[in-house]
Structures are given as C-alpha cells and as structure tokens.
Amino acid sequence: MPHYLKIELLRMFRNKRYVIFVVVFPVVFYLLYSNLWGSEVDQATGVKASVILMVSMAAYGALAASIMSSAVPWAQERQSGWLRQLQITPLPGWAIITTKLIASMVLVLPSLLLVGLAAVLTQHVSLPVGEWFGLIGALWIGVIPFVALGLTIGSLLPPDTAQPVAMIGMFGLALLGGLWFPVDIMPSAMKSIAHVLPSYDYASIGWNIVAGDAPETSAVLGIAGWAVALGALAVLAYRRATVRA
Amino acid sequence: MNAIAFTGVTKKYGDVVAVDGLTLDIPIGSTVALLGPNGAGKSTSINMLLGLLRPTSGDIKVFGNGPDQAVTRGDIGAMLQEGSLIPELTVRESVDFIRRLYPDPLPLDEVLRMADLTDLAGRRADKLSGGQTQRVRFALAIAGGPKLLLLDEPTAAMDVESRRSFWDNMRAYAAQGRTIVFATHYLEEADENSDRVVVIARGQVVADGTAAEIKSGVAGHAVSFRLGSQSAAGLDALSGVSAVEIQADRVTLRTGDPDATVEALYRKTTLDVRDLQIHGADLEDAFLALTKES
C-alpha cells in the first residue's frame, strides 16, 4: 500500500490540471487579493485582511485539491479499466479507496503550505506557533468531507459528467461558502445557504483560529456531520461502483 | 490437480443466457485456446474466473479455491479486453507497481524483457502507441508471476508483426510451466499457439481437443474437379461423399474420406475428370461447422 500511495501522488504531481488549479491558483489569487486589500483591518476582530485572505485562499486551495484529486481521476480509472486491473490483483478493495483518501489528503498540503508561505513572505504575516499548527491542522483534517464528496462523484458518474460536476461543486462550495467574498456582504438568501455549507464551516474554523478564538462548536459539529454523511455516501457509492454482478 | 474447473456453470443476464451449463477442466501447465464467435461466452467465462462476475449457478475452482481466493493469493494474472493505463505514469512505474502487489513477482527487468518493453521503460503511458499499450498490459498480466495467465483476445489491437512477437512472448511464459488460457476468434491463433482448443458457442463447449482432432472431427475434406457439361448424377452415392456442390463448371464433393472418394471417382464412374483438387479440412471449416446456429 505505501507503494500504491507513492504512485498516486506521483501521477497527480505530474497532472497539469491539478498543479494549475490547486497549486498555482490559490497562491496567485492570494498575491493579487492581498496586494489590493491586504492592509485593511476587520472591524469586529481586528485581524488584518492579509491574514483572513490567507485562510480563505488556503481553504479554497485545499477544497479544490481534495475534489480535483479524487473525483475525475477516480471516474477515469473506473471507465478506463484500471480499476478492474487493480481488482484482479491481490490488492484488497478497501485498500483502493483508503489509499485514494490518504492520497487526496496529502495532495491538499501543497496548497495549505504554499499559501501560508506566500502570506509570510509577501505580507509578513506572523502568527503564534500554536495558531499556525492549529490552522494548518484544522484545514487539513477538515478536508475529509470534500474528499468524500469527490470520491462519491467519481464513483457515481462517468468522467465526462464527473468533470463539470466536480468543477461546479468546487466553485459552488468556494463561492457560497465565502472563500472568495466575505459572507457578510452576501444577500440574505445566499447568506443562509452559506451557513449550512461545509465549506463555510471549514473556513470559519480557520478564521476563528487566526483571530485567536476557539473554533465555534457549531462549525466543528457541522464539519464532523458532513464528514460522516458524505463519508457514508462515498462508501455506499464505492460499493455500488465495485459490485460484482 | 486442475488449474481450472468449471462445473455446470451458468451465467444469465436477465433472460439472456451467456454461459450455459459449462463444464470444463484445464490441467496445470497446459495452454488452452477458448475459440468461439463473438458473444459465445468466452469473456463472461474469463470474468467469472477472475471473480469479476458471479455465476448464476454452478461452481468454479481455480487451483482448488474459489476465484476470489485465487486472486487474493496472486495465482491469476489477466489481460482483459479493454483497459488503459494511468497516463501520467511511465511503463516502468506501472509495471513495478502492479508487480509489487503480488507475493512472489517476477524481477522487474525480466518482465520488461519478456514483454519487449526494455527500451520503452521510461516512456509515459500517454505517449505509447496502441500496440505498445497492449505490450504493457501483457507485462501487467505477467508481472506478478501468476501460475495462471488469462488473455482475453489479447491481439485484437495489434498489427501482424506485433502479433507474432506477442505469441512468442506468451510461449516463453508458458514454457516456465504456467497454465495459459486465451480467448480468441482467430482460428490460426488457436491452432498455432495452444496445445488444446476448446470451441465454445452459445455458452457451451461444442468441441474440445487438439486442433488436429477438431479438424478431423468434421467432414471438412473436399474433392473438386472440372465437370464441364457432364452430368453430376450419381456423385452423391460415391464412397465417403456427404454433399455435392456445383459452382459454374466445377463440382465439389464434401467427404470424410478423400482417398476412398477419389478411388471411387475413377473406378466407378466414366467421367472425364479434369483439374482435380483435394482440400484438407482447415480449422475454419471445422469452426464454422461447429458453431453454426442449429
């Protein structure tokens, strides 16, 4: 299994779509946004926009990485016969989906770390060590529902459909979850949608941490609930995709 | 012990019967061709051997175990009909990955050599031609050093040259004492590359033996000559003749015993026999006779 994980990581790092959407986009947008608004200060928390944007763009990158590295590659492997190639080896079925989950989680790290690095180097963002660890740890563990969503899409849809659905899901969650624009400036209808999305809970945990606050219980429970629900869905979809008739 | 034992295996898809009470034993170390037209049930049988499909009824054993167990133990390697590779991985990476999933794999360099891939080892899968991809898929099938190798129409995407070297490679693998079962609808392939041909039609075994035995089992010999304007009356009564066909000025006598037929032709008729030809049965005739819809 470690070798399988290595192979999965290797191929994604060679995948242009992954590198552009996931590694380059968040960093570039962070540099752009933070140059425009980085020095503004949030009235309620006193946190500089350069720090809030760092959380938002890291969250966006992680969200994109988790969905992009799971949905479409997995749908392609099912359709191309690679899954069957694996099914006729001694590799157990659970190892396939477990490796996919772990690989996606590892592939989230470049976005988190590079956006953080960009923030430190260009905007001189500095946080207490504990907050850094808390932030990166929370944003890392918090991607589980998004990986589960990606694997569900990949298990249920053929690649042609999985591609647009994954894109819409990714940008929809990012936009409506307040990763691109603050939820506070959204119309009230959108605001109420935002508040039930896992992406909002996910990013708000990060915003709380950099404001020096403990994450809100509702956000933590929200993410955990989504992780359980989407995780169960992913397992069911995986079973359906690999059923032996 | 048998490598493969099918006992009364039936597979239905709704009302369609793909495999119909198949009973077949394949001893360890043999190379067997499953020969049949499209839709005969060859692929379904192979997929059931791999545990990818479950029989509706009947029992399948691979080295005495169920198919799932055989797969888990790494006893089976297979090259299925379609299948592409991970585009971003090189030949070496893909082969090595699959190889390491097996408990007792072949050395990587040996696998690459046996599949003629040594020179392509560093190439990414998305830069390979169709024939090269097939070679990699063959390499993936043998990488784990499986005791049983299943090949489902392996040469379908290959040109003539690749086909020949493919079968050479397969025979080299078979020579290591492995059991090989391949499905094909190419008759020459079955004839040249197996030591036993199992003809399957409509989900059942319709003939089973060496290629020579199968040929001789059908009255596939033919004696033909130029008849011109002479009468064909009485030819059907000659020794061995099972059918008389006339095309233009030529008559063809289908016979199970060409020697007797020719002798009778000269001794018992007064015909002026010109341009005599005797055709042996080829596997194609046998195959068509056996698989014809009854």
Boltz contact constraints between the chains, C-beta under 6 A:
constraints:
  - contact:
      token1: [A, 3]
      token2: [B, 100]
      max_distance: 6.0
  - contact:
      token1: [A, 7]
      token2: [B, 97]
      max_distance: 6.0
  - contact:
      token1: [A, 11]
      token2: [B, 86]
      max_distance: 6.0
  - contact:
      token1: [A, 11]
      token2: [B, 88]
      max_distance: 6.0
  - contact:
      token1: [A, 11]
      token2: [B, 89]
      max_distance: 6.0
  - contact:
      token1: [A, 14]
      token2: [B, 88]
      max_distance: 6.0
  - contact:
      token1: [A, 15]
      token2: [B, 88]
      max_distance: 6.0
  - contact:
      token1: [A, 80]
      token2: [B, 84]
      max_distance: 6.0
  - contact:
      token1: [A, 81]
      token2: [B, 82]
      max_distance: 6.0
  - contact:
      token1: [A, 81]
      token2: [B, 83]
      max_distance: 6.0
  - contact:
      token1: [A, 85]
      token2: [B, 83]
      max_distance: 6.0
  - contact:
      token1: [A, 88]
      token2: [B, 50]
      max_distance: 6.0
  - contact:
      token1: [A, 88]
      token2: [B, 71]
      max_distance: 6.0
  - contact:
      token1: [A, 88]
      token2: [B, 78]
      max_distance: 6.0
  - contact:
      token1: [A, 89]
      token2: [B, 101]
      max_distance: 6.0
  - contact:
      token1: [A, 90]
      token2: [B, 72]
      max_distance: 6.0
  - contact:
      token1: [A, 90]
      token2: [B, 74]
      max_distance: 6.0
  - contact:
      token1: [A, 90]
      token2: [B, 101]
      max_distance: 6.0
  - contact:
      token1: [A, 91]
      token2: [B, 101]
      max_distance: 6.0
  - contact:
      token1: [A, 244]
      token2: [B, 54]
      max_distance: 6.0
